[in-house]
C-alpha cells in the first residue's frame, strides 16, 4: 500500500487487515460487538500508519462536531483576546474546540465566515459583529438552521437573540459623573459609530449624565471618531481644539483614541489633568503605562467570554422559554490620574 504523503483512510486500514470498513469503524469507536483482539489489531495498525480520523465525516454522520465558531471584529488591543480566552477556557471544559475567525470590521468577510462555519457543521456560533454590518440576514440564516447563536459585546437589533454585553450606558454615565465631580463643566465626547449598541449606549450615558447634573449637551463638543484607533483620536482632538470654546475634559469612547487625544494635548502644551481631564473606555493594559495613567472603564472581557459559552450551553437544550436571554455585566470604573482634574486644581492653588 502506497503511503508517503497520502492521508491514510479507513478504507486503507480495512484493505490492509482484510476486514470490512464497518468493522474497522466499529473497532475504532470501541463498539461492544467487536472483539478485544480485533480492536487491538486495528489500533496497532492505525498507530503504525499514523491514521487520523476524518473529523468532518464523523461530524456529518453524528450531526455534532464539538466545535464552536467564534467571529470577532478584530484582535487589536486586549479586549477581544480576553473574551476569546474566556470562551476557550469554558468551552474546553465543556468538551468543545473553538474555531476563531476575524472579520476585520468587514461585513463581507463576516458573511463568508458564517458560511464557512455552517459548512464545517459547528455546534454553535458566537459573534461580535463588525462595525460595517447593517443587514442581519446571515445571522438569521444561522438561527433558521437551528444552530445556537450568541452575540457578545456588539449585538444587532434582532428580536429574541441571546447575547452578553457590558452595561456601556452605566459605565459612561458613571464616568461622566466622575468628571463632573472633579469640577469639569464642558465635557467633550469622542464618539464611536451610533449604529453600534456599545458606542450608542456610551454616548447616551454621557448625554444623560450631563442633563441630570444641569449641564447643557453641546453638539459641538461631540466629535465622531473615524475608528477606534489612536490616529482617529488624535484627529478628533485636533478638530475639538480648533473650535471656538475649549472643553475642560474629554471622554473618549475608546482607550486607543484617548491615547491619541493625550498625544495631541501634550503637543499643544495642554496639561492632563491640570488643564484638561481625560478618560477612555475598555481598560486596555497600556492605560496604566502612560503618563499620566488613563482613567477608563473595565468591561470584564474574560467574564464576557465565559458567559457567552454559558448561554450557548443553555441554548443547546432548545428551551422555548430561553429565547432572547441577555446577560448584562456591570462595568467597573478605573479612576486614575488623568481624570483627577479637581485634585490637580486644588494642588495647583496651594
C-alpha positions as CSV (number, residue, x, y, z in Angstrom):
1,X,0.0,0.0,0.0
2,X,1.4,3.4,-1.0
3,X,2.0,5.6,2.0
4,X,4.3,8.7,1.6
5,X,2.3,11.8,1.9
6,X,-1.1,10.2,1.3
7,X,-3.6,10.5,4.0
8,X,-4.4,7.1,5.4
9,X,-8.2,6.4,5.2
10,X,-10.4,3.9,7.0
11,X,-10.6,2.0,3.7
12,X,-6.8,1.6,3.7
13,X,-6.9,0.0,7.2
14,X,-9.7,-2.3,6.0
15,X,-7.7,-3.4,3.0
16,X,-4.5,-4.0,5.0
17,X,-6.3,-6.2,7.6
18,X,-8.8,-7.9,5.3
19,X,-11.7,-6.6,7.3
20,X,-14.8,-4.7,6.3
21,X,-14.9,-0.9,6.6
22,X,-17.8,-1.1,9.1
23,X,-15.7,-3.5,11.3
24,X,-12.8,-1.1,11.3
25,X,-15.1,1.8,12.1
26,X,-16.8,-0.1,15.0
27,X,-13.4,-1.1,16.3
28,X,-12.1,2.5,16.3
29,X,-15.3,3.5,18.1
30,X,-14.8,0.8,20.7
31,X,-18.1,-1.0,19.8
32,X,-19.1,-3.8,22.1
33,X,-19.7,-6.2,19.2
34,X,-16.0,-6.2,18.1
35,X,-13.6,-8.4,20.0
36,X,-10.8,-7.0,22.0
37,X,-8.3,-8.8,19.8
38,X,-9.6,-7.2,16.7
39,X,-9.7,-3.8,18.3
40,X,-6.1,-4.2,19.4
41,X,-5.1,-5.2,15.8
42,X,-6.9,-2.2,14.3
43,X,-5.5,0.3,16.7
44,X,-2.0,-1.1,16.3
45,X,-2.1,-0.6,12.5
46,X,-3.8,2.8,12.9
47,X,-0.9,3.9,15.1
48,X,1.7,2.4,12.8
49,X,0.3,4.2,9.8
50,X,-0.4,7.4,11.7
51,X,-4.1,7.2,10.8
52,X,-6.1,10.4,11.6
53,X,-9.9,10.2,11.7
54,X,-11.8,12.4,9.3
55,X,-13.5,14.7,11.8
56,X,-15.6,16.3,9.1
57,X,-17.0,13.0,8.0
58,X,-17.6,12.0,11.6
59,X,-19.5,15.2,12.3
60,X,-21.7,14.6,9.2
61,X,-22.5,11.1,10.5
62,X,-23.2,12.2,14.1
63,X,-24.6,15.6,13.5
64,X,-22.2,17.0,16.0
65,X,-18.7,18.5,15.6
66,X,-17.9,19.6,19.1
67,X,-16.7,22.8,17.6
68,X,-17.8,26.3,18.5
69,X,-17.4,29.0,15.8
70,X,-16.3,32.4,17.1
71,X,-16.2,35.6,15.0
72,X,-14.6,38.8,16.3
73,X,-14.3,42.2,14.6
74,X,-10.5,42.4,15.3
75,X,-7.8,41.3,17.7
76,X,-6.3,44.7,18.3
77,X,-5.8,45.6,21.9
78,X,-6.6,43.3,24.8
79,X,-10.4,43.2,25.0
80,X,-11.3,40.7,22.3
81,X,-8.3,38.4,23.0
82,X,-9.5,38.4,26.7
83,X,-13.1,37.5,25.5
84,X,-11.7,34.7,23.3
85,X,-9.6,33.4,26.3
86,X,-12.7,33.2,28.4
87,X,-14.6,31.4,25.6
88,X,-11.8,28.9,25.0
89,X,-11.4,28.1,28.7
90,X,-15.1,27.3,29.4
91,X,-15.7,25.7,26.0
92,X,-12.7,23.4,26.6
93,X,-14.1,22.4,30.0
94,X,-17.4,21.6,28.3
95,X,-15.7,19.4,25.6
96,X,-15.7,21.8,22.7
97,X,-12.9,23.1,20.4
98,X,-13.0,26.7,19.2
99,X,-12.6,27.9,15.7
100,X,-11.8,31.6,15.6
101,X,-12.5,33.9,12.7
102,X,-11.7,37.7,12.3
103,X,-14.0,39.9,10.2
104,X,-11.5,42.9,10.3
105,X,-14.6,45.1,10.6
106,X,-15.8,44.0,7.1
107,X,-19.3,42.7,6.7
108,X,-18.5,40.7,3.6
109,X,-15.8,38.8,5.5
110,X,-18.2,38.3,8.3
111,X,-20.7,36.7,5.9
112,X,-18.0,34.4,4.5
113,X,-17.0,33.3,7.9
114,X,-20.7,32.5,8.8
115,X,-20.9,30.3,5.6
116,X,-17.7,28.6,6.4
117,X,-18.7,27.8,9.9
118,X,-22.1,26.4,8.8
119,X,-20.3,24.2,6.2
120,X,-18.0,23.0,9.0
121,X,-21.0,21.8,10.9
122,X,-20.2,23.8,14.0
123,X,-22.4,23.2,17.0
124,X,-22.8,26.9,17.8
125,X,-21.8,30.4,16.6
126,X,-20.6,33.1,19.0
127,X,-20.2,36.5,17.3
128,X,-19.4,40.2,17.9
129,X,-20.5,41.9,14.7
130,X,-18.4,44.2,12.6
131,X,-19.0,48.0,12.6
132,X,-19.9,47.8,8.9
133,X,-22.8,45.4,9.4
134,X,-26.2,46.8,8.7
135,X,-28.0,43.8,7.2
136,X,-28.5,40.8,9.5
137,X,-29.7,38.1,7.1
138,X,-26.6,36.0,7.6
139,X,-27.3,35.8,11.3
140,X,-30.9,34.8,10.7
141,X,-29.5,32.0,8.4
142,X,-27.8,30.5,11.5
143,X,-30.9,30.6,13.5
144,X,-33.0,29.0,10.7
145,X,-30.7,26.1,10.7
146,X,-31.4,25.6,14.4
147,X,-27.8,26.3,15.4
148,X,-27.4,28.2,18.7
149,X,-26.4,31.8,18.1
150,X,-25.0,34.0,20.8
151,X,-23.7,37.6,20.4
152,X,-21.2,39.2,22.7
153,X,-20.3,42.9,23.2
154,X,-21.7,44.1,19.8
155,X,-25.3,43.0,19.2
156,X,-27.7,43.6,16.3
157,X,-31.2,44.9,16.7
158,X,-32.8,41.5,16.1
159,X,-35.8,40.3,18.2
160,X,-35.2,37.3,20.5
161,X,-31.5,36.9,20.2
162,X,-29.2,35.9,23.0
163,X,-26.2,37.9,24.0
164,X,-23.7,39.1,26.6
165,X,-23.0,42.8,26.9
166,X,-21.4,45.1,29.3
167,X,-23.6,47.9,30.7
168,X,-21.9,50.5,28.5
169,X,-24.6,53.1,29.4
170,X,-23.9,52.7,33.1
171,X,-20.2,52.9,32.6
172,X,-20.3,56.0,30.5
173,X,-22.8,57.6,32.9
174,X,-20.6,56.9,36.0
175,X,-17.5,58.1,34.2
176,X,-19.2,61.4,33.1
177,X,-20.5,61.9,36.7
178,X,-16.9,61.4,37.9
179,X,-15.7,64.1,35.6
180,X,-18.5,66.4,36.8
181,X,-17.5,65.7,40.4
182,X,-14.0,66.8,39.5
183,X,-15.4,70.2,38.6
184,X,-15.5,69.7,34.8
185,X,-18.3,71.6,33.2
186,X,-17.6,71.4,29.4
187,X,-17.0,67.7,28.8
188,X,-16.3,66.7,25.2
189,X,-17.1,63.2,23.9
190,X,-15.1,61.4,21.1
191,X,-18.0,59.2,19.9
192,X,-18.0,55.9,18.2
193,X,-20.5,54.9,15.4
194,X,-24.0,55.3,16.7
195,X,-25.4,52.3,14.9
196,X,-23.4,50.0,17.2
197,X,-25.1,49.3,20.5
198,X,-21.9,49.7,22.6
199,X,-21.0,53.2,21.4
200,X,-24.6,54.4,21.1
201,X,-25.0,53.5,24.8
202,X,-21.8,55.2,25.8
203,X,-22.9,58.4,24.1
204,X,-26.3,58.1,25.7
205,X,-24.8,57.6,29.2
206,X,-22.7,60.7,28.7
207,X,-25.7,62.7,27.4
208,X,-28.0,61.7,30.3
209,X,-25.4,62.4,33.0
210,X,-24.9,65.9,31.7
211,X,-28.6,66.7,31.8
212,X,-29.1,65.0,35.2
213,X,-26.5,67.4,36.6
214,X,-27.9,70.5,34.9
215,X,-25.2,70.8,32.3
216,X,-26.0,71.5,28.6
217,X,-25.5,68.9,25.9
218,X,-23.5,70.7,23.3
219,X,-23.3,69.0,19.9
220,X,-20.1,71.0,19.1
221,X,-18.4,69.0,21.9
222,X,-19.3,65.6,20.4
223,X,-16.8,64.6,17.7
224,X,-17.3,61.4,15.7
225,X,-14.4,59.1,15.5
226,X,-13.4,57.6,12.2
227,X,-12.5,54.4,14.0
228,X,-11.2,53.3,17.5
229,X,-7.5,53.8,16.8
230,X,-5.0,56.4,18.1
231,X,-4.8,58.4,14.9
232,X,-8.6,58.8,14.9
233,X,-8.5,60.1,18.4
234,X,-5.7,62.5,17.6
235,X,-7.6,63.9,14.5
236,X,-10.8,64.3,16.6
237,X,-8.9,66.1,19.3
238,X,-7.3,68.5,16.8
239,X,-10.8,69.2,15.5
240,X,-12.0,69.8,19.0
241,X,-9.2,72.2,19.9
242,X,-9.8,74.2,16.7
243,X,-13.3,75.0,17.9
244,X,-14.3,78.4,19.5
245,X,-14.5,77.2,23.1
246,X,-12.1,74.7,24.6
247,X,-13.5,71.9,26.8
248,X,-12.1,71.1,30.3
249,X,-12.5,67.4,29.9
250,X,-12.5,64.7,27.1
251,X,-14.3,61.4,27.4
252,X,-13.3,59.0,24.6
253,X,-15.5,56.0,23.6
254,X,-12.2,54.0,23.2
255,X,-8.9,53.9,25.1
256,X,-6.8,53.9,22.0
257,X,-8.5,57.1,20.7
258,X,-7.9,58.6,24.2
259,X,-4.2,57.8,23.8
260,X,-4.3,59.8,20.6
261,X,-6.0,62.6,22.4
262,X,-3.3,62.6,25.1
263,X,-0.6,62.9,22.5
264,X,-2.2,65.9,20.8
265,X,-2.9,67.6,24.2
266,X,0.8,67.2,25.1
267,X,1.8,68.7,21.7
268,X,-0.4,71.7,22.3
269,X,1.1,72.2,25.8
270,X,-2.2,71.3,27.5
271,X,-1.5,69.5,30.8
272,X,-3.5,66.5,31.8
273,X,-5.3,66.6,34.2
274,X,-4.4,70.1,35.4
275,X,-5.7,71.9,32.3
276,X,-7.9,69.2,30.9
277,X,-9.2,65.9,32.3
278,X,-9.1,62.8,30.1
279,X,-10.8,59.4,30.2
280,X,-11.3,56.4,27.9
281,X,-13.3,53.2,27.8
282,X,-12.2,49.5,27.9
283,X,-9.3,49.4,30.4
284,X,-6.6,48.4,27.9
285,X,-3.3,47.3,29.6
286,X,-1.5,50.4,28.3
287,X,-3.7,52.7,30.3
288,X,-1.5,52.1,33.4
289,X,1.7,52.5,31.4
290,X,1.2,56.0,30.0
291,X,1.9,59.2,32.0
292,X,-0.5,60.2,33.4
293,X,-2.2,56.9,33.8
294,X,-5.5,56.9,32.0
295,X,-8.9,56.6,33.7
296,X,-11.1,54.1,32.0
297,X,-13.9,51.5,32.3
298,X,-13.3,47.8,32.7
299,X,-15.6,45.6,30.6
300,X,-14.6,42.2,32.1
301,X,-13.6,40.6,28.8
302,X,-12.9,37.1,30.1
303,X,-16.1,37.0,32.1
304,X,-18.0,38.1,28.9
305,X,-16.5,35.2,27.0
306,X,-17.4,32.7,29.7
307,X,-20.9,34.0,29.9
308,X,-21.3,33.7,26.1
309,X,-20.4,30.0,26.3
310,X,-22.8,29.5,29.2
311,X,-25.6,31.0,27.1
312,X,-24.6,28.6,24.2
313,X,-24.8,25.6,26.5
314,X,-28.2,26.6,27.7
315,X,-29.4,27.2,24.1
316,X,-28.4,23.7,23.3
317,X,-31.2,22.5,25.5
318,X,-33.6,24.1,23.0
319,X,-35.8,25.5,25.7
320,X,-38.5,27.7,24.2
321,X,-38.5,29.9,27.3
322,X,-34.8,30.7,26.8
323,X,-35.3,32.7,23.6
324,X,-33.9,36.2,23.8
325,X,-31.9,35.9,27.0
326,X,-29.3,38.5,27.7
327,X,-26.6,38.8,30.3
328,X,-25.5,42.3,31.2
329,X,-22.2,42.7,33.0
330,X,-21.6,45.6,35.4
331,X,-18.7,47.8,34.4
332,X,-16.0,48.9,36.7
333,X,-14.8,52.5,36.8
334,X,-11.0,52.6,37.0
335,X,-10.1,56.1,38.3
336,X,-6.6,57.1,37.6
337,X,-4.5,60.3,37.4
338,X,-5.7,61.5,34.0
339,X,-9.2,62.5,35.2
340,X,-8.4,63.9,38.6
341,X,-8.9,67.5,37.4
342,X,-10.3,68.8,40.7
343,X,-7.5,67.4,42.8
344,X,-5.0,68.8,40.3
345,X,-6.6,72.2,40.5
346,X,-6.5,72.1,44.3
347,X,-2.9,71.1,44.4
348,X,-2.1,73.9,41.9
349,X,-3.7,76.6,44.1
350,X,-2.0,75.6,47.3
